[in-house]
Amino acid sequence: MIKRLVISLSSLIFSVFLLMGGNTFVMTLLGVNLGLKQVEPTLIGSIMVCYSVGFVLGSLYGPGVIKRVGHIRAFAVFSAVLASSTLIFPLTDSIIIWALLRALSGIAVAGSFVVIESWFSAVATSDNRASLFFAYQICAYLAATAGQLLIGFTDPAAFVPFTLGAILLTAALVPLSLTRMEAPTVEHSERISLKSIVRSAPVGLLAALCSGVLISSFYAMAPVYAIQVGLPVGQLSWFMAVSIFTFILFAWPLGRLCDRLDRARIMVAINLVIVLSAAGVIIGGGVHLGILIGFSALYMGMVASIYPVAVAITNDRMEAHHIVAASTTLLLSYGLGSSIGPLFSSGMMTWLGPQGLYIGCGGVALLLSGYTWWWQRRMPSLPVEEQAAYIATPVNTPGVITELDPRNDEFVDVPMEEVFPDLEEEAIADAQAGQMELDLSEPEPAPTLETDDGFCRS
């Protein structure tokens, strides 16, 4: 059983790695390509925002496609759309076509993650949920980092990198197609009204929105910023990779602090650090590459931490059976923010130059910090011992993975016999292959002895 589970999960994790790595590679490649062509930042933002819109649509309607045609067929369709759209990009310079392709890519990526995360949910139990949740995040962020480093070995202005991206996205289909697990059931998540969250934890909802603005701004426009300030492609790839990888380094210490201190204060501090690190990029980024990467890494490490803290603040004020529904609503708020981010940051860069990216995003963080401080003074803080456990929640997936959240008290374990229907037969076959005898018959009764007094003793 353990061997089968490990093998099946390794194929899923490999699919996640290829999908996430290929997707982030293509995302940065497009930004660099457009920057080298000296396309106006506002046009770049308009193209990139279509991905976020498509991603939200795919998160909402992808499960319906999977229910109609099945997991493997749906994943094959999504992979084909992703690979095809990637190969079409270098064939045309039409802004409208690029925007449509980005929207299709967003839909396909969201649908692909719904398929993969459904399988993760199917194999999760109350004993391994936390481990699977953590492994999923580490895999996703390592893949995103690897995708950025791959940029440094390519010529973003050529056709070949787009072909490489298509190969990675298509290859993600192979491990998942080879899995022998039963296809899980995809169910629509419970919803909770915006009014309920606004009344209980408005900071969580606003922070999720701001998180979407800041993260999508960085992914969409940071490559353009790097091109405009004169970074070569090799240095640009390290600039992006280190910035994205930093979240892994901050996840554990921030989690420790969030479980010991008032989380509203943590949110204020995080956003103030974002403001200071953005100022560091603006002031010292042009002095030395190390200063630029250092401040940018600190900036992104804090930006990526906003959403998990927002989820923790919200869950502290939710009933246990509303936790997953609240997380879904926060993801929708994040999706709305990610649809605003590229347009906002590109407009700031058009107005103020490349530094407008960090000026605008620093302003968003400053506003969120101020509102959180004001809200904290109006609302009584929860005692630390009553706070829900902090989980470094990923935000770049559509939300089925919330079923793995260790805070989900309503999670129902799926019997392993349903996930692996042929497990017993394989166990018997393995035993026979190993020349082991399986005695499945009824045990023989113990021998009886007749004693001198006429009674039988066992």
Buried (B, 14 or more C-beta within 10 A) or exposed (E): EEEBBEEBBEBBBBBBBBBBBBBBBBBBBBBBBBBBEEBEBBBBBBBBBBBBBBBBBBBBEBBEBBBEEEBBEBBBBBBBBBBBBBBBBBEEEEBEBBBBBBBBBBBBBBBBBBBBBBBBBBBBBEEBBBEBBBBBBBBBBBBBBBBBBBBBEBEBEEEEBBBBBBBBBBBBBEBBBEBEBBBBEBEEBEEBEEEBBEEBBBBBBBBBBBBBBBBBBBBBBBBBBBBBBEBEBEBBBBBBBBBBBBBBEBBEEBBEBBBEBBBBBBBBBBBBBBBBBBBBBBEBBEEEBEBBBBBBBBBBBBBBBBBBBBBBBBBBBBEEEBBBBBBBBBBBBBBBBBBBBBBBBBBBBBEEBBBBBBBBBBBBBBEBBEBBBEBBEEBEBBEEEEBBEBBBBBBBBBBBBBBBBBBBEEBEEBEBEEBBEEBEEBBEEEEEEEEEEEEEEEEEEEEEEEEEEEEEEE
